[in-house]
């Protein structure tokens, strides 16, 4: 009657609701892909793909493109941001790059340099993409 639930033992997959943290003083060079939420308080030099929420803290820095379901930026981003749901630019945010998001919220004091496109309901959800898809699109565009 009361049976223990079987645990998901598949390697490489994250449990729903998992949170990844890149702490202050941590620097990652290379592309990152995650199924769970991620908070960046350190530095990433490379592209970031999340099928959940991305949070860039005040000390956080991303030098590359960000693709996510939703994002909240309080730190520095040098690259394009693509969000299939909502993007928040907090008062301390500094973004140098283009933005595409279904919804955009910009607090007073946020610094944004680039082009912006909102209301992207007809675009393919980022949850259906991977870094490999993004790289392939980039290669096709340059060919």
TAQUIFEN-V593141 format. One record per residue. N is the residue number from 1. RES is the residue in one letter. OMEGA is omega in degrees with one decimal (NA if undefined). Layout:
n->N res->RES omega->OMEGA
n->N res->RES omega->OMEGA
This chain:
n->1 res->X omega->177.1
n->2 res->X omega->-178.7
n->3 res->X omega->177.5
n->4 res->X omega->177.8
n->5 res->X omega->176.8
n->6 res->X omega->178.2
n->7 res->X omega->177.5
n->8 res->X omega->-174.8
n->9 res->X omega->179.3
n->10 res->X omega->-179.0
n->11 res->X omega->174.2
n->12 res->X omega->179.4
n->13 res->X omega->-179.4
n->14 res->X omega->175.3
n->15 res->X omega->177.2
n->16 res->X omega->178.6
n->17 res->X omega->179.4
n->18 res->X omega->-179.0
n->19 res->X omega->176.9
n->20 res->X omega->-179.0
n->21 res->X omega->170.6
n->22 res->X omega->-171.6
n->23 res->X omega->177.0
n->24 res->X omega->180.0
n->25 res->X omega->178.3
n->26 res->X omega->178.1
n->27 res->X omega->179.0
n->28 res->X omega->176.6
n->29 res->X omega->-178.1
n->30 res->X omega->-179.1
n->31 res->X omega->178.3
n->32 res->X omega->176.0
n->33 res->X omega->-178.7
n->34 res->X omega->175.8
n->35 res->X omega->-177.5
n->36 res->X omega->176.0
n->37 res->X omega->176.6
n->38 res->X omega->176.1
n->39 res->X omega->-179.0
n->40 res->X omega->172.0
n->41 res->X omega->176.5
n->42 res->X omega->-175.7
n->43 res->X omega->174.5
n->44 res->X omega->173.2
n->45 res->X omega->-175.8
n->46 res->X omega->-178.7
n->47 res->X omega->-177.6
n->48 res->X omega->177.7
n->49 res->X omega->177.4
n->50 res->X omega->175.8
n->51 res->X omega->179.6
n->52 res->X omega->-175.8
n->53 res->X omega->174.8
n->54 res->X omega->176.2
n->55 res->X omega->174.9
n->56 res->X omega->-179.5
n->57 res->X omega->-177.8
n->58 res->X omega->179.3
n->59 res->X omega->-177.5
n->60 res->X omega->-179.1
n->61 res->X omega->176.1
n->62 res->X omega->175.9
n->63 res->X omega->-177.2
n->64 res->X omega->-178.1
n->65 res->X omega->178.1
n->66 res->X omega->174.3
n->67 res->X omega->-177.3
n->68 res->X omega->173.1
n->69 res->X omega->176.8
n->70 res->X omega->-178.5
n->71 res->X omega->175.9
n->72 res->X omega->-174.7
n->73 res->X omega->173.2
n->74 res->X omega->-177.5
n->75 res->X omega->-174.2
n->76 res->X omega->173.4
n->77 res->X omega->172.4
n->78 res->X omega->-177.5
n->79 res->X omega->-179.0
n->80 res->X omega->177.6
n->81 res->X omega->177.0
n->82 res->X omega->-178.1
n->83 res->X omega->-176.1
n->84 res->X omega->-179.8
n->85 res->X omega->-175.2
n->86 res->X omega->177.0
n->87 res->X omega->176.5
n->88 res->X omega->170.5
n->89 res->X omega->-178.8
n->90 res->X omega->-174.8
n->91 res->X omega->-177.3
n->92 res->X omega->-176.4
n->93 res->X omega->172.9
n->94 res->X omega->-177.8
n->95 res->X omega->175.1
n->96 res->X omega->-178.0
n->97 res->X omega->-178.7
n->98 res->X omega->-179.4
n->99 res->X omega->168.4
n->100 res->X omega->-175.9
n->101 res->X omega->176.9
n->102 res->X omega->177.7
n->103 res->X omega->-179.0
n->104 res->X omega->176.2
n->105 res->X omega->-178.4
n->106 res->X omega->177.1
n->107 res->X omega->176.7
n->108 res->X omega->179.9
n->109 res->X omega->178.3
n->110 res->X omega->-178.9
n->111 res->X omega->-177.7
n->112 res->X omega->176.8
n->113 res->X omega->-179.2
n->114 res->X omega->177.7
n->115 res->X omega->-177.5
n->116 res->X omega->175.5
n->117 res->X omega->-179.7
n->118 res->X omega->179.3
n->119 res->X omega->-174.6
n->120 res->X omega->-175.7
n->121 res->X omega->-178.2
n->122 res->X omega->-179.0
n->123 res->X omega->179.8
n->124 res->X omega->179.7
n->125 res->X omega->-180.0
n->126 res->X omega->179.4
n->127 res->X omega->179.1
n->128 res->X omega->-178.4
n->129 res->X omega->171.1
n->130 res->X omega->177.7
n->131 res->X omega->179.4
n->132 res->X omega->176.9
n->133 res->X omega->-179.1
n->134 res->X omega->178.7
n->135 res->X omega->-179.9
n->136 res->X omega->178.2
n->137 res->X omega->-179.9
n->138 res->X omega->-179.7
n->139 res->X omega->177.5
n->140 res->X omega->-178.4
n->141 res->X omega->-178.7
n->142 res->X omega->-178.4
n->143 res->X omega->NA
